[in-house]
Amino acid sequence: MVKPQQRTSAIDGVIRRLCERYGRSSFNVVEQWDDDTCAVGVSGPADGATLVYISTCNLPEGQYDVTVESGDGEDHVVGLDFEGLATLVARHLQLPGQGGR
C-alpha cells in the first residue's frame, strides 16, 4: 500500500483541491493499489459502495484518468480537467455543491 508521503504531488494536489471544495469529511481516501504512486481512490464516507479511482499516470499536468466502480458497473473517462473530475466525483458520491445531486 502506498503511504501518503509516497504519492505524487499531482495526486496530493487533487486530494487537497477536492477537500477544499467538498470538505475532508465528505469522502474517504482509498489506497489499495500497491506501488501506484500516481493514483488514488475516493469513496463516500457512509458505505464506500462507489469508488472513484483517479490516476495521473502518463497524462499531461492537470489531466486525470478516472474510473468509477459501483454496483451499476464501471465507467471510464480519460483526460478530464479538475472541474470535470470534481463534477464527476460529486455526482457519483452524491456530494453537496457543484455537480452534486
C-alpha positions in Angstrom: 0.0 0.0 0.0 1.2 3.5 -0.9 1.8 5.8 2.0 0.6 9.4 1.6 4.2 10.7 1.6 4.9 8.5 -1.4 2.1 9.8 -3.6 3.0 12.2 -6.4 2.4 15.9 -6.0 -0.3 15.8 -8.6 -2.3 13.2 -6.6 -1.7 15.1 -3.4 -2.9 18.2 -5.2 -6.1 16.7 -6.4 -7.0 15.3 -3.0 -6.3 18.8 -1.4 -8.5 20.5 -4.0 -11.3 18.0 -3.5 -11.0 18.6 0.3 -11.1 22.4 -0.2 -14.2 22.1 -2.4 -16.3 19.5 -0.6 -14.7 19.2 2.9 -12.4 16.4 4.1 -15.3 14.5 5.8 -17.2 14.3 2.5 -15.2 11.3 1.2 -12.6 8.7 2.2 -9.3 8.3 0.5 -8.8 4.7 -0.5 -5.3 3.4 -1.2 -5.4 -0.2 -2.2 -3.1 -0.3 -5.2 0.4 -1.5 -4.2 3.2 0.8 -5.5 0.8 3.0 -7.5 2.1 6.5 -6.5 0.2 8.3 -9.3 -3.3 7.1 -8.4 -5.7 7.1 -5.6 -9.4 6.2 -4.9 -12.1 8.1 -3.2 -15.3 6.7 -1.8 -18.3 8.1 0.0 -17.9 8.3 3.8 -21.0 6.2 4.6 -20.9 3.0 2.7 -18.0 3.0 0.2 -20.2 1.3 -2.4 -18.9 3.6 -5.1 -15.2 4.1 -5.7 -13.8 6.8 -7.9 -10.3 5.8 -9.0 -8.2 8.8 -10.1 -4.9 8.5 -12.0 -2.4 11.0 -13.4 -0.1 8.3 -14.8 1.2 9.2 -18.3 -1.1 12.2 -18.6 -0.3 15.9 -19.1 -0.3 18.0 -16.0 -3.9 18.9 -14.9 -5.4 15.9 -16.7 -7.0 12.9 -15.0 -7.9 9.4 -15.9 -11.0 8.4 -13.9 -12.7 5.1 -13.4 -16.0 4.9 -11.4 -16.8 1.4 -9.9 -20.2 0.9 -8.5 -23.0 -1.6 -8.2 -24.1 -0.4 -11.7 -20.8 -1.4 -13.3 -17.8 0.6 -14.3 -17.4 3.9 -16.2 -14.0 5.1 -17.5 -13.2 8.6 -18.6 -9.7 9.8 -19.9 -8.4 13.3 -20.0 -10.7 15.2 -17.6 -9.6 18.5 -16.2 -10.1 19.2 -12.5 -13.6 20.8 -13.0 -14.7 17.7 -14.9 -13.2 15.4 -12.2 -14.8 17.3 -9.3 -18.2 17.2 -11.0 -17.9 13.5 -11.7 -16.8 12.8 -8.1 -19.6 14.9 -6.7 -22.2 13.2 -8.9 -21.2 9.7 -8.1 -20.5 10.1 -4.4 -23.6 12.4 -4.1 -21.7 15.2 -2.6 -23.2 18.7 -2.0 -22.1 21.6 -4.0 -21.1 21.9 -7.7 -22.0 18.8 -9.6 -23.7 17.1 -6.7 -27.2 15.6 -6.7 
